[in-house]
Amino acid sequence: MLGRLDYSALPFYSAIALGGALSELLVGAIIIWLITHFKLWGWLWKNYLTTVDHKRIGVMYIVVALVMLVRGFSDAIMMRAQQMMSAHDGTGYLSGDHFQQVFSSHGTIMIFFVAMPFMTGIVNYVLPLQLGARDVAFPRLNALSFWLTVAGAGLVLVSLVLGKFSTAGWTGYPPLSGILASPGVGVDYWLWAVWLSGWGSTMSAINFLVTIIRRRAPGMNYMRMTIFVWTVLFTSIIMVIAFPPLTVVTSLLMLDRLFGMHFFTADLGGNFMNFANLIWMWGHPEVYILVLPAFGVFSEVAAAFCKKSIFGYKAMVYATGVITLFSMLVWLHHFFTMGSSATVNAVFGIATMIIGVPTGLKIFNWMFTLYKGKVEFEVPMMWLLGFIVLFVIGGMTGVMHAMVPIDYNVHNTTFLVAHFHNMIIPGVLFGYLAGYYYWFPKAMGFRLDPKWGRASFFGWFIGFILAFMPLYALGLMGLPRRTSDIQDPSFAPLLIVAFIGACCIGFGIVSIIVQLIVSIKRRDQLRDTTGDPWDGRTLEWSTPSPPPAFNFARIPIVESIDPLAYAKEHGGMKYGPEEAIEAPNPTPIPMFVGIVAFLVGFGVVWYMWWLAALGVLAIFAMVLVISWNDDDEHLISLDKVKAIMKKAGQPLPEGRAS
């Protein structure tokens, strides 16, 4: 009945693994105790667990991202400590197999369960508000996307307690991820976590795409959308194209492992290079899926804290479009070392260099926005400035990797590790942390404590330099990546610096947590009283902070690319008629589908076929129920709308005659 799940699945193979499992269980128990102690279960059920409101779903995505950031960082500092110690004494404290688990889980968590949820959470919260919409196009599908992501994250977390995680790396290359080389449950945990989160991301992309096309406020043509919305539009297009290859490649590898098929084996017609092509047809566009919305955040921050419109609006839009096109044409540079012809390598090398041109244009546009602007050095602006400094370095090393002879020599060294993190941490995490600080007052009605915000920034900025700049030098010295045991003591000094840098980043993460606690305690002092905490120019700042469930009591009519600035100059915002509001009812079904999807994945991982079969039937039944009740909406009367707006401290907007 329990399949291959038995006593041996417990993490007694390593004191480190056992300590990690106990720590995870302890943290989970403390969270459950706190929720129970403060009697929050009912409040969570009503306001979050069953919600279909895009804002609350966005908040939950960001919470998941921050929780998984702590989990993923614990893997990172373990790797830095292991390499530092092994260079000193030749062994370290982790076995090679355990190090590969840590390496694989770190990459999987940071890409799929930190960066993606952070991006999706910010987009969820901000996109409808900037479009003048009351919600995304498909609210229930939005909730389902979130809970599938949670199901995938849950499988990664439970792998620390029952069984082991994959040792095949975060990209899961065969034959190492095949059933012969990895007969245990680790690769299966990885496959189901990625597969479920991939489905959630695909549905989110469709939702965002339809929302932008169909739910814009009256008067908001495409060239009146914000740069942030443009980046979300192009990102959604990339996701709709790039995530299906990920779903296909993980599905085929599942079939190889479960049913003895040979899609990616070296015999009976299989070819593991097909896996490499499919995974990177998703994998390199994924970089732009993550970074483009962050670019949109930086554009919002630059305009808000320079008190001017973004420089070169149309150029920014066209540059984003060019990046979107070329993001699909560069995946093969991830295996320049695998024996492709000189012609193929040249084509993909040139495409890789070309994609740096529109990216560089964006950097110049942000700098020209700063030029002669009334720059305010608030915390979001600090993240922007730090990004510009570090991202330019990462871009230069990216051009180096586009040169095939150079890439051939440094591809499998820590030089590549440094380059990759040089793009993702400043380009993605800095962007979303800037967005987190920038829109937090809009979401919660009070600002985050600026002192701890600056402490977090400097922890990340200084820590990044110390942690990853030595890896460039170590790579040029010949240190291979993915190495747990380093026998050459000459690498030790730089590895010590890298470990110190990881500790500084840890301080930056702790500062985020402390800042949130301090800000909640001081929320009365930090509460915004102006209704426009950052003097924003875009549509979301026309709503109360926090916005009501329906966002806009009256739908605004957009007459400019900067609607609030235009309204201030022309006698106020123009609104549509007063109306009662239809909104979908909360429903627990998306949460139940996510829970059952987790159980299906867990059942297949451990060969509990009865659990997997029952789960599939339950999901099918719940989808039928929610589809049957698809028109289940409640009507918020005009009187109730006015009462809600009055409670929020803002009357129903009047504006000019509609």
N, C-alpha and C positions, 0 to 999 in steps of 0.2 A: 504493500500500500504506500509506503514511503519511498519507493523507487530506490535510488542509490543513496538516499540521505540516511546516514547513521552516525554513530558516535565519533567516527573519524573526521566528520565534517567540522567539528569544533576546533578552534584555532590554537591547539596545544603544541603545534609544530614549532612555535617560536614565542618566546616571552614578549617580544615586541608586538607581534600580531595579537597575542592574548591581551596585552595592555591596551592596544588600540580598540579591540572589540569591547572590552569592559568600559573604556572611556566613552565610546559611542553609546553603549547601553545606559551608562550613568547620565549622560547629557540628555538622552531621550526621556529617561525617568524623571529628571529634574524639570524638564519642560512640561511633561504631563502633570506632575505634582503642582507646579505653579498655576497652570490653567485651572486645575481642579480647586486649588486653594482659594483662588480669587474668583471662582464661580464664573468662568469665562466660556464654558462650553456652549451654553445657550446663545450667548452673544456671537461667538464664532460661527455657530450653525446658521444663525439668521443673517449675519452680515457678510460672511466670507465663504464658508464651506459650500453653501448652496447658491451663491450669487451668480448672476450672469452680467453684472455691471462691469463694463470694461475697466473702470478705474480700480475697483477692488481686485479684479483679476490681475491687473498690472501690479498692484501692491504685492499680491501673493507671489507673482513671478520674481519680483525683486527680493523678497524675503528668502525664497528658495535659492536664488543666486548668491546672496550673502552667506547663507548657511553653508552652501556647498563650497564657497570660497575658502572658508575656514578649513573645511575637510580637505580640499585640494591643496591648500598651502601647507598643511601638515605633511603631506607627501613630499612637497618640494623641499622643505627644510630637512626632512629625513634623507633625501638624496644628496643634498649639499653636505650634510654632516658625514654621510657614509663615504663620499669621495674625499673629503678633507681628511678623515681619519685613516682611510686606506692608503692615501699617499704618504701618511706619516708612519704607519706601522705595517702596511702591506695587507691588512685584512679588513679593518673596519668592524662594524657591528651587525651588518646585514649579510645574509647569504645571497649568492647570485640570483637564485630563484625568487627570493623575497624582494630583492631590489627591482627585478623586472616587474613584479606585481605593482610595486609602488610607482614605478615609472609609467606603467600602462594606465593605472587608475588616475594618476595625476593629469595626464594628457586628456583622458576621456572626460574627467570631471570638469576641467577648466574650459574645454571647448563646448561640450554638450550641455553641461549643467551649471556653468557660471556665466560664460559669455553669452550663450544663446538665451537663457532665461532673463538675463539682465537687459539684453537688447529688446526681447519681446515684451518685457514688463514696461520699459519706458515707452516703447511704441504704443502698447495697449493704452497706457494712461494718456498720452499726449495727442495721438493722432486724431481721434474724433473731436477733441477740443479745438485743435488747430483747423480742422475742416469745417467747424460749425455744425457737427453732427451730434445726435443724442447718444449714439452707441456705434459699435462696429456693425457691419452688415449682417452678421450671423452671431448673435450673442451666445446662444447655446453651444454652437460649434467652438466658439472662443473658450468657453469654460472646459469643454472636452479636450481641447488642445493643451490647456494647462494641466489637467489631471493626468493626461498621458505622459507629459514631461515629468510630473511627480512620480508616476509609476516607474519610469526609467531610472530616476534618481534613487528611488527606493531599492531597486535591484542592485545598484552600485553599493549602497550603504550596507545592505544585508550581506553582501559578499564578504565583508570584513568579519562577520560573525559566523556565518555558515559557509564553509568551503573556502575557496581562494578566488582571487580575481585573475584575469588573463595575464599571462606573461609574454604575450605576442605583440606588445606595443599598442598604442592607442589607435593605430591604423590597421592592426590585425592581419598583417600580410601572411598568406599561405606560402610555403607549406607549414610554417611555424604554428599557424592557427588551425591547421587541419587536425582531424581526429587522431591521426597516428602520432604526431608530435605533441599534441595537447589533448590527451584523452579525458582530462578532468573537467570540472564545471566552469573554470575561469573564463574561457572563450565564450561559453554559452551565456554567462552573465553579461559579458560585454556585448554580445550580439543582440540580446533582447533589450538591454538598456538603450542601445543606439537605435534599434528598430522602432521601439515605442516612441522615443523622443523625436525620431525622424518623422513619424506620422504626425505628431503634434505640430512640429514646425511646418510641415507641408500645408496642413489645414490653416495654420495661422497666416501663412503667405497668401493663400487664396482669399482669406477673410480680409486681410489688409488691402489686397489688390482691388477687390470689389468695393470695399468701403471708399477708397480714394476715387474710383471711377464713378460711383453711383451716389455717394452720400455727401458730396461737397455742398456747402451753403450756397444759396442763390447769389449769383454774381461772381463766385469764385471759379474763374476759368483756370486752366492749368498754369498759366504764367502769373497767376496771383497766389499760387500755393507757396508755402514757405520752403526754404531749402531742405529743412528737415523732412517735410512731407515728400519732396522729390526724392530724397535718398531712400525713404521707406518704399516709395513706388518702385524704384529700380531694384532695390533689395528684394522686394517681393517677386519681381520678375525672375531674378537670379534663383531664388529659392524654388519657385515652381519648376524651373528647368533642372536645377542641380540636385535637389533632394530625392527625386525618383531614382537616379542611379545609386544613391546610398541605400535606399530601400531594396532595390533589386540586388545589389551586391551582398548585402547582409542576408537576404532571403536565400540566395543561391548558396552561400557558405553554410547556412543552417541546413539546407538540403544535403550538402556534402557530408556534414557531420552526423546528421540524424539518420539518413537513409542510404548512405554509401554511394551517393552520386559523385560525379567526377568533373564538375565544372572547373575546379581550380587545382586539380592534382596534376602530377607530372606524367600520368599514364592514362590509358583508356579515353583519349580525346581531350583531356583537360589541359588547361593552360593558366598558370598562376599569374601571367602577365595581364590576362583579362581582368583579374582582380585589381592589379595596380592601376590600370587605366580607369576602371569604373570608380574606384575609391577616390582617385584624384580628380575625376570629372566632377565629383562633389567637393573634394577637399580643397582645391585651390579657389574655386568660386566662394567657398565658405569663408575664406579670409575677407573677401569683399562684402559678403553677407553681414559679417560682424563689423567691419570697419566703416561701411558707408553710412549707416545710421549714426555712428559716432561722429563722423564728419558733419552730419546734419546738426547734431547737438552742439558741436564747436561753432557752427555758423550762427546758431541761436545765441550762444553765450557771447560771441564776438560782437554781434549787433547790439545786444542788450547792455553790455558793460562798456561799450564805446559810444553809446548814445547816437548811433547812426545806422543807416541801412547797410546790409552786407555789400561789400565792394564786388562788382562784377557779377550780378545775379545771374544773368543769362549765361555767362561763361561758366559759372559754377554748375548750372543745370546741364549744359552740353558736356562739360568735363565728366560729370557723373554718368551720363549716357555712354561716353567713350569707355570709361572704366568698366561699365556693365558689359559692353560688347567684348572687350578684350579679356575680361575675367574668365570667359568661356574658352579662350584660345591659348592658354598658357599652362595647362595642367601637366604637360609632358616635361616641363623643366624640373619636376620633382624626381624624375629618373633619368637625368642626363648620363648618369654613371652606368646605365643598364644596357648599353650597346646599341642604341638607335643609330641610324645613319647620320652622316655629317649634314646632309640636307635637312633632315627632320630636326636635328639639334639646332641648326642655324635659324630655321623658321621660328621655333619656339623661343630661342634666345632673343631674336629681334622683337618678337611680340612682347616678351617680358620687359625689354627696354622701353618699348613704346608706351606701355601702360604706366610707366613712371612719369610721362609728360603731363597728362591731365591731373595726376596726383600732385605734381609739383606746382601746377597752376593753382590748385586749391590753396596750397601753402602760401603762395604769393598773395592771393586774394584775402586771406585772413590777415596777413601782415599789412596789406594796404587798408584793410578795415581799421586796424589799430592806428595807422598813420593819421595824425591830426584828429584822432578821436578823443573824447573825454573819458579816458581809460580809468575805470575803477578796479582796483586790485582786490576784488572779492575772491572768495575761494574758487568758484567756478572758473574765473579768469586765470587763476594760478594753474589749474589743470590744463587749460588751453596753452599757456606759455610753456609749461613743462613738456607738453606733447610736441609742440613745434620743434623744440631743441632736440628731443630724443628721436622723434620720428624721422627727421632729416638724416640722422646718422643711420638709422635702419634702412632708409631708402637707398642711401649710397651703397651699403653692403648688399642690398638686393640687386642693384645693377652689377655688382661684382659677381654675384651668383648667376646672373644672366649670361656671363661669359663662360662658355662650356669648359675651356681648359682650367680656369680658376675653380669652377664648381667641382670639376673632377677631383681636384686635390683637397678641397675643404668640405665636400658634401657630407662625409661621414665623420666629421670632427665637431667639437663644441663650437666652432665658428658658426656653423649652421644653427645650432641651438640658440646662440646669442642673437643671430639675425632674426630668427622666428619670434623670439620673445621681444626683440626690439621693435617689431611691428605690432604685435598683439597687445602688449602691456600699455605702451603709450597710446597706440592707435585705437584700441578697443576699451580697455579698462579705464584709462584716464578719461576717455570720452563719456562713458556711462557713469563714472563717479562724478564728473562735472554735471551731467544731467540729473543725477540723484540730488546733488546739492541745489541745483538751479530750480528744479520743479518741486522740491520737498515742501516749500511754503505753500505752493498751490494745492498740493495734496493734503496737507495736514493743518494748514492755517497758522503755522509758526515756523520760524527759521531754525536751522541747525546751528549749534554753537560754533562761532567762527574760529575760536582759538584751537579747539580740537580738530577743526577742519584743516587749519594750516599745519597742525602737527601731523595729521594723516598725510597731507600732500608731501611734506618734506621727508617723512618716513619712506613713502613710495619712491619719490624722486631720487633721493640720495641712495636709498637701498637698491634701486634699479641700476644705477651707475656702478655701485660696488659689486653687485651680484652678477652682472652680465658683461660689463666691459672686460673683466679678466678672462671670460670665456672666449672672446675674440682672440686674445693673445694665446691662450692655451690651445685653441684650434690651430693657429698658425704654427705652434710648437709641435703639433701632431697628436694631441690628446683625442682619442676616439670618443664619440658620443655613445650613450647607453652603457657606459662602462662602470661596473660596480667596484672592481678591484684595480687600483692604480699602483703599480709597482715602482714607478719612477719618482723619487722624492723631490726632484727639481720642480714638479708641478705643485708641490704642497703650498708654497707661499701664496700663489694666486688663488688656490682653492680655499685657503683660509680667508682671504679678502672676500671671495664669493659667498662664503658662509656668513661672514659679518653682514654683507649686503642683504642676504635672506633674512637675517634677524631684524635689520632695519625695516624691511618690508613687513615683517611680522608686527613691528611696532605700529606701522601705518594701518594694518588691519585692526589691531586692538584699539587704535584711536578712533576708528569708525564706530566700533561698538560702544566705547566710552562716550563718544560724542552723542550718540543716539540716546543713551541713558541720561546724560547731563541735560540734553535739550528737552527731553520729556519732563524732567524735574523742574526746569526753568522755563517751561513753555509760556507762562504768563508774561515773563519779561521779554521772551523772544517772539511773542505773538505779533503778527503784522496788523497794523491798524489802518493802513492806507488802501488795502484791497489790491495793491499793485506793487508787491515787494521788490521787484527788480526793474520796475519801470519798463515792463515788456511791451513790445510793439505788436505782438501777434494776438490772435483771436482768443486764446485760452485765458488771457489776463483780463478779459471782459466779464468773466464769471466770478462768483464769490470764491473765497478760499476757506475751506475746500468747496468744490462745486457740488451742487445738489445732484441727486441720483440721475436726473434727466438732463444734466449739463446746462442746457439753454432753456429758460422759461419761454422765450420767444426767439425763433431762429434769426440770427443776424443776416443782414444783406451786405455783402462785401463789395466795396467800391475801389479798393486799392490793394497793392501787395502788402502795405503796412496799414491794416484797417484801423487800428487804434490811433495811430498818428494822424491818419486821414480824418478820423472822426473828431479829434481834438481841434483840427483846423477848420472843420466844416459844420460845426454845430451839433455834433453828437452822432452816435451810431444809428444806422437805419435798421429797423427790425421788421420781420414779418408779422402777421396778425396774431392776436391772442388766441390760444387754442388749448383744448384738453390734450393730454399726452398719452399715447399708448406705449406701454413698456412690457417686455416679456416678464412673466412671473419667475421668481427664483425656483430652482429645481435641484434636488440632490442627485439626479441621474448621472450627470457628467462625473461627479465625484465617485459614485458607485462603479461606473465604467472604468475609471482609473484604478480603483482598488482591485476590481476583478481582473483587469489587464495585468496588474502586478502579479496576481495569483496565477494567471495563465503562464506568464514568463517564468515564475518560480517553479511551477509544475513541470514545464518542459525542461528547465535546467536540471532538475533532479529526477526526470523520467517518471513523474507522477502523472501518468496519462489521464487518469480519472479526473484529477483536479483541473488539468488543462481543458479536457472535453466539457466538463460542467461549466467552466469559466467562459468558453466560447459560446455555449448555448445561452448563458446568462447575459452576455454582452449583446447577442442577437436579439434577445427578448427586450432588453432595455432600449436598444435603438428603435425597435418597433414602437415601444410605448412613447418615447419622446417624439418620434416622427408623427404618430397618430395625434398627439396633442400639440402639434407645431403652431397652431393658431391660438394657443392658450396665453392670452395677454390681458393685463389689467389696465383700466383707464384711470389716469390721474386727472381728476376734475380741475377746472380752472381755479376754483376756490381753494382746493388743496395746494395747487401750484403756488398761489399767492401766499398761503400760510407758510409753506416751506421757505419761500424766498424771504418772507418777513422774519422768520426765525433765523435765517442765515445773515440777517442784517442788511439785506438789500431789497428794495421794492422791485416789483415787476418792471423791467426796463421799458421806458417809454420811447426814447429816441425820436427821430423825425418821422413824419408821416410815411407809412409804408406804401 
